[in-house]
Amino acid sequence: MSSMGLAPACVSCGAELVEDARFCRLCGTPVAVGGGECAVCRVELPGGSRFCPGCGAAVPGASVSPTDSRVPDVGVVSPTAERRVTSVLFGDLVGFTALSESRDPEEVRDLLSRYFDAAREIVTRYGGLIEKFIGDAVMAVWGVPTSHEDDAERAVRAGLDLVESVASFGESVGAPGLAMRVGVVTGQVAVTVGATQQGMVAGDAVNTASRVQAKADPGSVWVDEQTRSLAGSVFDFIDVGAHQLKGKAEPLQLFGVRAVMRALEGDLSSDRVQAPLVGRHREAAALRDLLHLTGEERRPRLVIVSGAAGVGKTRLGWELRKYIDGLPQLLLWHWGRCLSYGDGVAFSALSTAVRSRIAVAEDDDEAAVRAGLDVALQHYVPDAGDRTWLGPRLAALLDSDTTAFGRQELFGAWLMWFERLSLTDGKQLVWVIDDAQYADDGLLDFVEHLATAARVPLLLVVLARPELLARRPGLALVHGANLVGLETLSATDTGALLDLLVEGLPADVRDELVARAEGNPLFAIETVRSLYDQHLAVDGPVRTPGALRLAEGVDAARLRAMTAPASLQVLVASRLDLLTSAQRSVLATASVLGQTFTMKGLAALTERAGLGGEAELVVTLRELIARDLLTTITDRLAADTGQYAFVQAVVRAVAYQTQSRRDRCEAHLGVVEYLQSLAETDGEVGAVIAQHLHDALGLTSIDDPRRVQLQARLVDWIERSARRAAGLGAPAQALAAYQQAIEITTDPIALIGLRLAAADCALTLADVELVVGLAGDIADGTMTGATREDRARAVATVSRMVRETERRAQGWALLQPFLAGGAMDELSARTALRLARELANYLGDSGDVGERVWAERALVYAEQSADPAEIALALNCLYVAESGLGHERVAAGIMEMMIDLGRTHRLGTPLALALTNKAELYCPRDLEVSLACSSEALELAQSHGNSAVASSARKHAGAALTIMGHWDRAAELGVLAPAVGRRYLHSDAIVLACTAAIARARAQDVDVEPFRQALGSVDDGLADTEAGVWGRLLQHLNARLTGDLSAATQHALVAAELSVRLNGMEVDTPLVLPWAVDAMVDSGQFDRARALLSYVDSTDDWLVPPLLAGQALRLHGSIEAADPATSADPADIERDLLAGIEALDRLGAAPDRARAQAVLGCYLTRLGRSADAVDHLTAARATFTDLAATGWLHELELSIPDPVTPGRYRAPEQRAESS
């Protein structure tokens, strides 16, 4: 009923509509008055819509209020006739009849349905409407009900997509010959506005489109003159001649579509030789499909396009850009290139992407960068607090601000940036990273982080040579990653490419060129450019627009002589030999600047070299562009738009290598002089300056008087770039830079500082040998020239690195001198803080009460630093110490302080760490609180890229879900997946123990490989530390899986006893001790089980967490119920089990509560109290059933008292033998 209490009426006939009706019961008019979804494109319709805001389709049944002044009073929308200019598409399958004859009718129907769905999706994507399907043919129309100025272009784009989609579809169903031919005609037709599906358009254009389609070759799109005229600036058309069509008095000139040659917003290339896409249609279609899949799934997806140099990776990215430009919906496009020139330019592709989004260029001054960033933040980040936090961390990418943020903090900020880009306008994101084989490890780490942690639709396309995956094979293993491999072209495709570039090649010359190209399209294109440069190929007239033709008088012998050079470099060099002196000089100077360069930079160098002013330079650049050696970047979304670039990297390489050593050295120094003026506003420039200085130094002779000065300048700039890389969270890049500086410097004092900085980077990378090698002799005092501060800093670094390794004793020996009073008095607050923290950690690992003293000192030093992050970490150190002393209330208060500090100052990693500690504290007290904290911590740690904290949070979430019985949810969240590695040993042990327990309960097979891998990380040298608990637990699990029950119980016993000694009743003891006792009971070792429980019994009740207390009651009852030689009073056994059931039920530990009920039910049955046992057994069975714990159910049935030996309860291992 309507809000006025009246039933709604049909807008056509006025009949009353039945509630929830979709069509009028009398006249059949569709009912869709605002709200719901568009029937054509599925876009949500706002209330009162007359037309879809997504595709322009009329909304059936929509009307306009007569009082609405915003809309002309046109009355009720009903089918009316109009004359409109539309673009009509006809497409017909070729080969489907033969296919259907060999298939079952139901299979044919399914194939047609899939084809119809794909066709409908493609047409809708470009804003068209399906008029009808006729058998296996499709008719679609553009310009109805709303016209667009690019309707013809949209129709042609849809036709190209249909052709490729059908080809891919045919291959997928085992019909490689399946193809589609498409005809597109633009003209005036009669339109029935308001009609849906069939009957919308009629006229000559409709019939002509059908006839054009029939003439088209399979796998092609043909159009008429009107369509070609309207879309000629976007597509490369080929004249296919005049054709006599049925019903036409005169032949009709038709044109075939070769390729998309321009984006909607302008040319993306200024090359004279424009090569159509050949042999890559399947890969291009795969990228398009993944683009749409990313949008549908609303999650990130990583695509790695891998192939050798010149096979077309960048071209494939360009094709994706052109495709996106043709889509009606707007996507946010980003393109970044990794620099091969200037090692140490960390995150260059990321900074380029950010610059393009905030509309600033690389040479903009700091004020312009800040202004652009502020405007972008205002638009994309509505929350003022988020803007305040995010701004400086984005600015760190773009300027020379040396303020260092933690790697996890930066990753979290950059992730937030991408998410806000999408969330603000609801748009899908695309980020293409070109030349990713040159990417620094920091960027690759962020790409992995972004692909796994982002929660928005983001397509990440990485274009790289095969060496990238050889170096980082893990990229291909990222969840949801897709690998697109580009092989060389076949001889057929290479020949087709040459034929499209040059018409009329003699067959023998064509074959020779194909052989020389070796399937590399770049070589083929460069060969054609060389033909053009030598006037052996000239512009038209040709049948193929954009193609060349052989010059008059050029014969095969001359062509063969031209193609004699066997390498691409020689071929390019032969082209450069044809340049004038001025052109060669400018090209050579530009090659020193890099693959891309600005007019300002080139002008500074050419003026310095006496090559003329800017006016002459402009003319020369135009000439080089005309010769297809340089191009201009006109992509409006690129950060380097307006710059110049070499057409191919090989052109730059040849231009550079042909210069003399002296000229190259002078040019590099000239670049340094120019770039130093930009260094204050662009932080990335430092690494490039260092590279130019390094190249210049390498080009000087050993006796060059400038050499010493160059070395000093080089070390200075390398150190600057290293500090920036470290501050941006790229430790591997920073380490490489520091190591380079260490090799170059001759200053012994500077050497110490460089080695300490390099050791800090190696510490971040967890490289034990490198840390000890860089800082070991400084830490032990054998390095000449090291100050006390240097030594203390080295001790802090080395001791932190070796604490969890077999070299732990070495770390403790280095720390001991600083235990003495006054030993830290003259040290900086930061170094003293690091030492105090390590002393607390070492003492805590061995259970020494001195841990608390040093934790308090660390907090004092942290307060002196006034750094909230350092204070939070010092509080964490104090929390661990108080918790280890059993001061849980004090520890809880410290932990809440840390959480408040983290939330106030937006400290991602410290907050995640605090929440993880809270999850650990509450796991044996309140499972719901523990799960909430660990879940938030996991999300925070993942968003900030901190795998160690994420691993701990995953452990606590997995433990809570396992204890609560939410086993399927744990699997869905992936919290029971081990990380594998020494630094994750603590979490892997618990996670795998939970996995094994669930598998045993459900009688499922266990994949032993993760257990074996984790066991490989166990270090026997740490047997008496916390790591020893986890190692013993893993050894227990592996022994149990291999059937060695004796070894399994021994390892479990040692793990539990060590945990009690180190942690008391806290940390891992509430988990490890019950698991160990259960293992003893299962193997019938009842006395050892009682001995383990005695640790709990002898501890004051207030020190035993509720979960462990409940488990102890369950286990006491289980031991005595299972031991045939027990002397315990049956009443005491029953009391313990009942108390355990109540305690575990109160905590929400359903699985163990049910296990206790099963034991009690069986025990009461053996005592002859079957009536009392029924409720317990029924409850246990119900819980086991809900858990799908078929293993436990089976054990329960086998636990029914033995009829031969009344009163005897069989242990699970004994029951298994009898079964």
SULDA-V574858 format. One record per backbone hydrogen bond with DSSP energy under -0.5 kcal/mol. CO is the residue of the C=O (numbers start at 1). NH is the residue of the N-H. If there is no record, write none. Layout:
co	nh
CO	NH
CO	NH
This chain:
co	nh
2	5
6	2
8	17
10	14
15	10
18	21
22	31
24	28
29	24
30	32
32	34
36	45
38	42
43	38
44	46
45	35
46	49
50	59
52	56
57	52
58	60
59	62
60	32
62	77
65	68
67	69
68	71
72	74
76	78
80	193
82	84
82	191
84	86
84	189
86	88
86	187
87	142
88	185
89	140
90	183
91	138
92	181
93	95
94	179
95	99
96	100
97	101
98	102
99	102
100	103
104	108
105	109
106	110
107	111
108	112
109	113
110	114
111	115
112	116
113	117
114	118
115	119
116	120
117	121
118	122
119	123
120	124
121	125
122	126
123	126
123	128
124	127
125	328
129	131
129	141
132	139
133	135
134	137
136	93
137	134
138	91
139	131
139	132
140	89
141	129
142	87
148	151
150	154
151	155
152	156
153	157
154	158
155	159
156	160
157	161
158	162
159	163
160	164
161	165
162	166
163	167
164	168
165	169
166	170
167	171
168	172
169	173
170	175
171	174
175	178
179	94
180	219
181	92
182	222
183	90
184	224
185	88
187	86
188	205
189	84
190	202
191	82
191	193
192	195
193	80
197	200
200	192
202	190
203	206
203	207
204	208
205	209
206	210
207	211
208	212
209	213
210	214
211	215
212	215
212	216
217	220
220	182
221	257
222	184
223	255
224	228
225	229
226	230
227	231
228	232
231	234
231	235
234	261
234	262
235	237
236	258
236	259
237	545
238	240
238	256
241	254
243	245
243	252
245	248
252	243
253	225
254	240
254	241
255	223
256	238
256	258
259	236
259	261
263	266
266	263
272	274
273	275
280	284
281	285
282	286
283	287
284	288
285	289
286	290
287	291
288	292
289	293
290	294
291	295
292	296
293	297
294	298
294	299
301	460
302	482
303	305
303	462
304	306
304	484
305	464
306	486
308	311
310	522
312	316
313	317
314	318
315	319
316	320
317	321
318	322
319	323
320	324
321	325
322	326
323	326
324	327
331	333
332	430
334	432
336	434
340	342
342	345
344	346
345	348
347	351
348	352
349	353
350	354
351	355
352	356
353	357
354	358
355	359
355	360
361	364
365	369
366	370
367	371
368	372
369	373
370	374
371	375
372	376
373	377
374	378
375	379
376	380
377	381
380	382
383	387
384	388
385	389
386	390
387	391
388	392
389	393
390	394
391	394
391	395
392	396
394	397
394	398
395	398
395	399
406	410
407	411
408	412
409	413
410	414
411	415
412	416
413	417
414	418
415	419
416	420
417	421
418	422
419	423
420	424
421	425
422	426
422	427
428	332
429	459
430	334
431	433
431	461
432	336
432	434
433	463
434	338
435	438
436	439
440	444
441	445
442	446
443	447
444	448
445	449
446	450
447	451
448	452
449	453
450	454
456	458
457	429
458	301
458	460
459	431
459	461
460	303
460	462
461	433
461	463
462	305
462	464
463	436
464	307
465	468
466	470
467	471
468	472
472	475
473	476
474	477
475	478
478	481
482	304
482	484
483	485
484	306
485	487
486	308
490	494
491	495
492	496
493	497
494	498
495	499
496	500
497	501
498	502
501	548
502	505
503	550
506	510
507	511
508	512
509	513
510	514
511	515
512	516
513	517
514	518
514	519
515	518
517	520
519	489
519	521
520	524
521	525
522	526
523	527
524	528
525	529
526	530
527	531
528	532
529	533
530	534
531	536
531	537
532	535
536	551
538	549
543	239
543	545
544	547
548	503
549	538
551	554
553	555
555	559
556	560
557	561
558	562
559	563
561	564
562	565
567	571
568	572
569	573
570	574
571	575
572	575
572	576
573	577
575	578
576	579
580	584
581	585
582	586
583	587
584	588
585	589
586	590
587	591
588	592
589	592
589	593
590	594
595	646
597	644
598	602
599	603
600	604
601	605
602	606
603	607
604	608
605	609
606	611
607	610
613	617
614	618
615	619
616	620
617	621
618	622
619	623
620	624
621	625
622	626
623	627
624	629
624	630
625	628
629	647
631	645
632	634
633	642
634	636
635	638
638	641
640	643
643	633
644	597
645	631
648	651
648	652
649	653
650	654
651	655
652	656
653	657
654	658
656	659
660	664
661	665
662	666
663	667
664	668
665	669
666	670
667	671
668	672
669	673
670	674
671	675
672	676
673	677
674	677
675	678
675	679
678	681
678	682
682	685
683	686
684	687
684	688
685	689
686	690
687	691
688	692
689	693
690	694
691	695
692	696
693	697
694	698
695	699
696	699
697	700
701	704
704	707
706	710
707	711
708	712
709	713
710	714
711	715
712	716
713	717
714	718
715	719
716	720
717	721
718	722
719	723
720	724
721	725
722	726
723	727
724	728
725	730
726	729
727	405
730	734
731	735
732	736
733	737
734	738
735	739
736	740
737	741
738	742
739	743
740	744
741	745
746	748
747	751
748	752
749	753
750	754
751	755
752	756
753	757
754	758
755	759
756	760
757	761
758	762
759	763
760	764
761	765
762	767
763	766
766	768
767	771
768	772
769	773
770	774
771	775
772	776
775	779
776	780
777	782
777	783
778	781
782	784
783	786
787	791
788	792
789	793
790	794
791	795
792	796
793	797
794	798
795	799
796	800
797	801
798	802
799	803
802	805
805	808
807	810
807	811
808	812
809	813
810	814
811	815
812	816
813	817
815	818
816	819
817	820
820	823
822	825
824	827
828	832
829	833
830	834
831	835
832	836
833	837
834	838
835	839
836	840
837	841
838	842
839	843
840	844
841	845
842	846
843	848
844	847
848	851
849	852
849	853
850	854
851	855
852	856
853	857
854	858
855	859
856	860
857	861
858	862
859	863
860	864
861	865
862	866
862	867
863	866
866	868
867	871
868	872
869	873
870	874
871	875
872	876
873	877
874	878
875	879
876	880
877	881
878	882
879	883
880	884
881	885
882	887
883	886
886	888
887	891
888	892
889	893
890	894
891	895
892	896
893	897
894	898
895	899
896	900
897	901
898	902
899	903
900	904
901	905
902	907
903	906
906	908
907	911
908	912
909	913
910	914
911	915
912	916
913	917
914	918
915	919
916	920
917	921
918	922
919	923
920	924
922	925
922	926
924	1107
926	930
927	931
928	932
929	933
930	934
931	935
932	936
933	937
934	938
935	939
936	940
937	941
938	942
939	943
940	944
941	946
942	945
945	947
946	950
947	951
948	952
949	953
950	954
951	955
952	956
953	957
954	958
955	959
956	960
957	961
958	962
959	963
960	964
961	965
961	966
962	965
963	1151
965	967
966	970
967	971
968	972
969	973
970	974
970	975
970	976
971	974
974	977
976	978
981	984
982	985
984	988
985	989
986	990
987	991
988	992
989	993
990	994
991	995
992	996
993	997
994	998
995	999
996	1000
997	1001
998	1002
999	1004
1000	1003
1001	1191
1001	1192
1006	1008
1008	1012
1009	1013
1010	1014
1011	1015
1012	1016
1014	1017
1015	1018
1018	1020
1019	1022
1020	1023
1022	1025
1022	1028
1025	1028
1025	1029
1026	1029
1026	1030
1027	1031
1028	1032
1029	1033
1030	1034
1031	1035
1032	1036
1033	1037
1034	1038
1035	1039
1036	1040
1037	1041
1038	1042
1039	1044
1040	1043
1043	1045
1044	1048
1045	1049
1046	1050
1047	1051
1048	1052
1049	1053
1050	1054
1051	1055
1052	1056
1053	1057
1054	1058
1055	1059
1056	1060
1057	1061
1058	1062
1059	1063
1060	1064
1063	1066
1066	1069
1068	1071
1068	1072
1069	1073
1071	1075
1072	1076
1073	1077
1074	1078
1075	1079
1076	1080
1077	1081
1078	1082
1079	1083
1080	1085
1081	1084
1082	1213
1084	1086
1085	1089
1086	1090
1087	1091
1088	1092
1089	1093
1090	1094
1091	1095
1092	1095
1092	1096
1093	1096
1093	1097
1094	1098
1096	1099
1100	1103
1101	1104
1103	1105
1105	1109
1106	1110
1107	1111
1108	1112
1109	1113
1110	1114
1111	1115
1112	1116
1113	1117
1114	1118
1115	1119
1116	1120
1117	1121
1118	1122
1119	1123
1122	1124
1123	1126
1129	1132
1129	1133
1130	1134
1131	1135
1132	1136
1133	1137
1134	1138
1135	1139
1136	1140
1137	1141
1138	1142
1139	1143
1140	1144
1141	1145
1142	1146
1143	1147
1144	1148
1144	1149
1145	1148
1148	1150
1149	1153
1150	1154
1151	1155
1152	1156
1153	1157
1154	1158
1155	1159
1156	1160
1157	1161
1158	1162
1159	1163
1160	1164
1161	1165
1162	1166
1163	1167
1164	1169
1165	1168
1169	1173
1170	1174
1171	1175
1173	1177
1174	1178
1175	1179
1176	1180
1177	1181
1178	1182
1179	1183
1180	1184
1181	1185
1182	1186
1183	1187
1184	1189
1185	1188
1188	1190
1189	1193
1190	1194
1191	1195
1192	1196
1193	1197
1194	1198
1195	1199
1196	1199
1197	1200
1204	1206
1205	1208
1207	1209
1208	1202
1208	1210
1211	1215
1212	1216
1213	1217
1214	1218
1215	1219
